[in-house]
Amino acid sequence: MTALSFDNSYARLPERFFARHVPTPVAAPRLIRLNRALAEELGLDPDWLAGPEGVAALGGNGVPEGAEPLAAAYTGHQFGQFVPQLGDGRALLLGEVVDRNGRRRDIQLKGSGPTPFSRRGDGRAALGPVLREYLVSEAMAALGIPTTRALAAVATGEPVVRETLLPGAVLTRVAASHIRVGTFQFFAARGDVEGLRALADHVAARHYPEAARAPNPYRALLEAVVAAQAELVARWLLVGFVHGVMNTDNMSVAGETIDYGPCAFLDAYDPRTVYSSIDRNGRYAYGEQPRIALWNLTRLAETLLPLLASDETAAVAEAEAALAGYAPRFEAAYHGGLARKIGLSEPRDGDAALAGDLLKRMAENQADFTLAFRKLCAAAERSEADGAVRDLFVDPTAYDDWAGRWRARLSQADPAATAAAMRAVNPAFIPRNHRVEAMIEAAVERGDFGPFEEMLAVLSSPYADQPGHARYAEAPAGGGVGYRTFCGT
């Protein structure tokens, strides 16, 4: 293992792709948490990272040898409105490493000070949002969902000014890349076709090498991004994840979950659920996420038109054909996943309707999303466990009617095997919103990181029963109604 060994392919792209910039030093960097397992996966020396030089680098007080810090240029649609200039306003890509599995990974500091794209912002991050992103991104990884990862959290020893003074922190984030739909929009908005081509070639070579070898590589690239996003959003829905701010600049073309701002997880199931305080019209509600993903992908397709064909009509036809793959890919991933959540491993006609009816009854009866599916695992093994599921419904008979049809569908299956398969896809533990808030309050108000560490440990094994930590599985009083999240910018 090495301290940090960089190979910076993005920094070798034309200079108009980014602004070279160095982090702004902080008063007193102090390591809060180092993800040692991830460091080893990246081929890095965790002891060096936890030492004085490493903490200085993770806090922005020193640029490691081989790093080429840069703030990436991009733009995007925010809540449906195009903003012509965005970019990394409080993040710096230190560089890229090739991990022990041969995968290229970005290492980025978030909260490392102002950049040329900061738009009068301070470029800093408060401790609370840093801990939220660290915990939720690592929980998503443990759930098996493609995501950016958290390598480290460092306290800066300086306050940041928001509505009040808050302790500052820097997150070190790891990603397959930080290239977004908004990155393509940056060049398209400027009519920079050569920039678009260079970006598309870079993305294809880095993330979708099979696309680079296709007869129409840019059509193949679009198809690959469409497929990756369709499957990603389906997986979000299957664990009750609400991203909260699916702007095009928050959508990675690598198919990873990125930018954990006002994110949250469903408590009581309701497709209309909105947690973000700034999403006043419900654009990014839980149930709207599949539609918004396609809307964002359509914006990506628009940027690629000059590359898809020389004739505009032909280019539009290529784009539409690629986008047409979204719905079947999403439906297959989502309905297949729902079937597995209720123990149906071999699909039959009517399975989607059976699963959909359960969701409808859960919504009508304010049943907790995660608990309903987890408790259903025991009910698949023995009918005596039905009571724990029934208790989640305002009208328990709504479950009874559905359960009879469900058991008839499972009549030929082995109960123990079915229950085990269901437990492998229905988590017992998610980052419960009220627990996340309590964790943040303990750290910010009292300097107590015990709840943060304990939650990380619990969420590292989300599919395992952990009787000693049962409180982390409990739903909040009132089903979490009225809970709000904030961007933390």
N, C-alpha and C positions, 0 to 999 in steps of 0.2 A: 504493500500500500504506500501511497505517496501523500505528501501534504496537500497539494493541489497541482494537478497537471492538466493544463488547458490546451484545447485545440479548437480555436474560435472560428467556425465556418461563417457565422452570420457577420462577424466583423470584417470578413473578406469581401462582402458584397459592396456595391457602390456606396459612397459616403452619404448620398441623399437618403439612404435607408434609415439613418440614425444620427444622433448627435453624440460624439465622444465626450464623456464627462466623468468626473471622479466623485466619489461619495463625499459628503460634508462630514467632517469629524464630529464626534459627540463628546460630551464631558467625561463620562465615566462608564464605558461599556462593561456590562456584567452579564455573564451567561445565565440565562434562565433555564434553557433546555436545549440539549443537543440530541439529535436523533442518531444515536451511535450505529444502530442497525442499518439505517439508510446510508450513513457515511461509509460504512464498510462495503455496502452494495455498490457505491459509486467508486470504490477503490481508493478512498481517502483515509487518512490517518485520524481517527477520532480523538486520539490523545493530543495531537498537534492542534486540532480544531478547538479543543477544550482548554488549551494552554493560552498564554498571554498573546502570542502572535496570532493564533487562530481567532480568538475573541476580538482582537483588534480588527481583523479582516472582516469578521461577521458583523461587527458594529459599524463598519465604514471608516475606521481610523487608520487603515492601511490597505493598500492595494497589493494583493498577492502577486508574486512573480508569475508572469505569463497571462495574467488577466488583462483584458482590454475593455474596461467599463464603457458601456454605452446605454443611452436611452433610445428606445426604438420609436420610430415615427409611425403613427397610424391615425386613423380617423374613425368615424362610424355613426350609426344611427343610435341615438339615445332616446328611448321611449318613442320611437318612430320618427324622430326629427333628426335630419342629417346635420352633424357638426363637422365642419371642414378641417378642423385642426384639433387633434387630441395628443396622443403620444404618452410615453412613460413620464408622468409628472412627479412621481415619488418612488420610482423604481429604477434600478440600474442592473443591466445584465453584466455580471462580472465576466462571464465566459462560459465555455462549454467543456464538459469532460466526457470521455467515453467510459462507461461503467464496466463492471466486471463481466457483464453479459454482452458487451459489444454495442450497447445502445448509447447514442449520443444524448446528453442531458444538459439543459441549461441550468446555470446557477445564478440566481437573481436576488439582489437585496431589495426589500420593499420597506420604504420608510427611511431611506438613506439620504434624504435632503433634496432641495430643489434641483430641477433640471431645466434645460431650455424649453421644455414642454409643460412646465408647472402652472402656467396661467395664473400667476400671482399667489399660488398656493405655497405652503411652507415645505412641501415634500416630505413631511414627517408622518409617522403613524403613531397612534395611541396604543397603549398596552392592551386594552380590551380587544380591539379588532385583530391585533396580532395573535393573541391567545385563541380567539375564535377560529381564525383561519388555520392555525396550527392544529387545533384539536379536530375541527370538522374535516379538514383535508386528510388527516391521518385516519379518521374514522371511515371516510369514504374509501380509502385504500384498503382498509381491513374488510370492508363490505364487498370488495371485489369490483369497485367501480373505477374506471379510468379517471385519474385525477392528478393535478399537481401535488407535490409532496412538500412537507415542511422539514427542512434540515436543522434549523436552529431558530431560537428566539433569544434576542439580546436586549436587555434594558439599557437605555441610553444615559440614564442619570440626569436627564433634562426633561422639563415639562413641555407639552404641546398645548397650544391654545385652541380649544374648541368652544363649546358653550361655557365650559369651565377649564381650569388648568388640569391636565391629565398627565400621568406618567408616560413618557415616550418609550418606544421600542422599535426594533428592526427585526423583520422576519427574513430568513433566508429560505427562498422557495426554489424547488427543483421541478423542472418540467421537460417533457419531450421537446418542446419549444414554446416560445411565447408569441408565435405568429398567429394573428387573429384574422377574422373576416375583415375587420377594420384596417388591417395592414394592406390588404388588396384594394380596399376602397380608397386608401391614401393615394395610390398611384393612379387608379382609375379617375379620381376626381381631378387630377392634374393632367389627364390625357397622356400620361407617361407609359406608353405601350412597352417600351424596352424595359422599364422598371418592373412592370407587371410580368413580363416574360422571365426576367431574371428571378423574381420572387417565386413564380410558379415552378420554374425549374429547380430552384432550391428546395421548395416544399416537397416536390415529387421525389427528388433524390434522397431527401432526408427521411420522409415519412411514408411515401408510397412508391417505392422503386419500381414496382410492377407497372405503375401508370406511366413512368418515364419510357418504358419499352413498348407501350401500346401504339397502334397506328395513329390515333389522335390522342397524344399524351395529355392534352389539357381537358378534353372530355373525360378521359379516364381519371384524371386528378379530381375533377368535380364529382364524378360518381363515387370515388373513394371517400371524399369528405362527406358527401351526402349519406353514405352508408354508415360511416363512423358516428356521425351526429344522430342519425335515426336510432341507432342502438344505444347510444349514450343516454339520450333523453328517455327512452323506454326504461332503462335501468334506474334513472332518477325516480320515475313514477313508481316503480316496483318497491322502492324503500321509503316512499313518501317524502322525497327531497324536493324542496322549493328553492330554486336558485335565487330568485328575488330580483335580479336585474340583468335580464338576457339581452342587453344591448349588443350590437354587432361587434363592438370592440371588446366584449367579454366572452366571445365565442372562439375557441381555439380550433384551428384547422387540423390539429393533430388528433382531435377527438377526445380530449381530456376535459374534465371539469376544471374551470379556471375562475379566479376572482371571486372569492368567498366574502362578499360584502354583507348584504342584508339577507343572507341565506337562513333557512330554518327547516325543520322537519314537521310533517303533519302530526298533530295530536288526534283530535276527533276528525274523522274523514269527511272532507267536503271539497269537491273539485274546485270550488270558487275561492278557496283559501288564499289570502294575500297576507304576507307578513311585513313586507317592506313599507316603511313609513312614507316613502316617496312615490309609491305606485298607487296613486289615488284612484285610478280608473280600472285597476285589476288587469292591466295588460299582461303582467307576468304571473298571474295566478297559477296555482298548481296544475289545474286542468288545461290551461292555455299553453303550457310549455311545448307540447308537440307542434302546435300551429305556429308558434313564434319561431321555433327552430327552422321550420320550412321557410318562413318569411325571411329569416336571416340568410338561409342558404340561397334563396332567390336573389338577394342582394349580392352574394358572392358570385352567382352565375352571371349577373349583369356585368360585373367587373371583368369576367373572363371572355366576354363576347368577342373582343378583337383578336383573341388567340384561338377561338374555337373554329372559325372559318373566315375567309376573306370577304364573303358575301354576308351581309347582315341577316337576311332572311334565313340562310343556312345556319348561321351562328345561333340564332334564336331557336331554331329547331333542335340543334344539338343540346343547347342548354335545357330546353323543355323536356327532352328525352331523358337527360340525366336526372333532372328534378323529379320526374315521374317515378323514379325508383325509391323515393323517400317513403311514400305511404305504405307500400307493401313491406318494405324493410322494417319500418316502425311497427306496423301491425303484427308482423311475425314475431318480433322481439318482445313486444308488450304482451300480446295474448299468449304467446308461449310461456313467458315468465309468469303471468297470472295463473295459467293452468298448473304450473309447477308449484305455485304458492298454495294451491288447494289440493295438491297431491296427485294431479293427473299427468302422468309421464308419457302416455301414449295418446295423442290427440284423437278426438272423435268429433263428429258434428254435434253441435250443441254445447261444447265445452266453453266457448267464449261467452255464450249467453248465460250459462250457469255462473261463471265467475263475475260477469257484469251484473247479474241480479244480486249477488252478495254485496257488491260495492254499492249498489243502489239502496239496499236495505241498511247498510252501514251508514250511509249519508243521511237517510231519513231518521235514523235512530241514534245519531251522534256517537257511534261506536269508535273507539280508538283504533287507528289504522294498524299500528305495530302490534298492539296487544291482541287484537282480534285474530290476526293471522298466526301469531305465535301460539296462542291458546288453542287455535284450531288444530295444531299439530298433535296435541294430546287427545283431542276429540277424535282424530282419525284413528287413533289406536284403541280407544275405548269410549263408548258412548257415555259412560259415567262422567267424563270430563266436559260434557256439553254445558253443564251449569256455569262454568267459568267463562264460557263464551257468551251464553245467554245474558249474563249479568252486565255485559258491556252495552246491551241494547236497551233503549228506553222502553220499547215494547218487545219483551223477550220472545213472543210468539213469532215475530218477524224472522228470527233466527230459526225457530223450530220448523217452519214451513220449508225454508231453504235447506236445512240440514237433512231432511228426509230425502230430498232429491239428490243431494250430494252423496249420501250414503248408498243410495241405489247405484249411482255411477261408480262408486268405489267397491262395489260388492265382490268383485273378482280379484281385488288386490290384497296383498299381504299387509295387514294393519301395521305391524312393527316396521316393515321396510318403508311403507308409505310415510309414517310419522318421521322416520329418520331422514328421508329425502326432503320432507317439508321443513324440518329444522335446519337443513343445510341452506335453505333459501329465504327463510323467514327469521330475521334477526330478533334476538331477545333484547338487544340493547342498541339504541341509536343515541345521538347527541340530543337528549331531551332539552327542549328550549329553556325550560325553567332551571334545569341543572346547569346549562351553559351560562345563563345569567348569574346564577349563584356563584359559579366558579370565577367569573369575571369580577364580580363584586368583591369576593374574598381577596383576589390578587390586587385589584386596583385600590380598594379602600383600606385593606389591612396588610397588604404585602404577604398574604398567605397563599402560597402556591400548592398547598396540599390537595385541595379539591381538583386543581388542574392535573396534577400528577395521577391522582386516583382515577379520574375520568379517562385519562389517556390509557391507563392500564386496563380498565374495564372495556373500553371501546376497541382495544386491540384484538379482542376475541368476541365479536358481536354475536356469533351464532352459538356460543357455548352457554349452557346454564351456569350461572355464577350465584349460588344461593346467598353467599355472603355479601353480595352487592345488589340484592333484589330492589333496593330503593331506587337505583338508577334506571330500572325498567318501569317504574310507576308513572302513570299519567298525571299531569297537573290537575289541581282542583279546577272544576269548571271546564275541563276539556281544552284549556289553553285559549279560550275565546278572548279576543282583545289584545293578544300578544303582538308586539311590534318590534321590528329590527331596524337598524340604521346602518348607513354605509360606512361611517367611521372615517370619512375622508377629511 
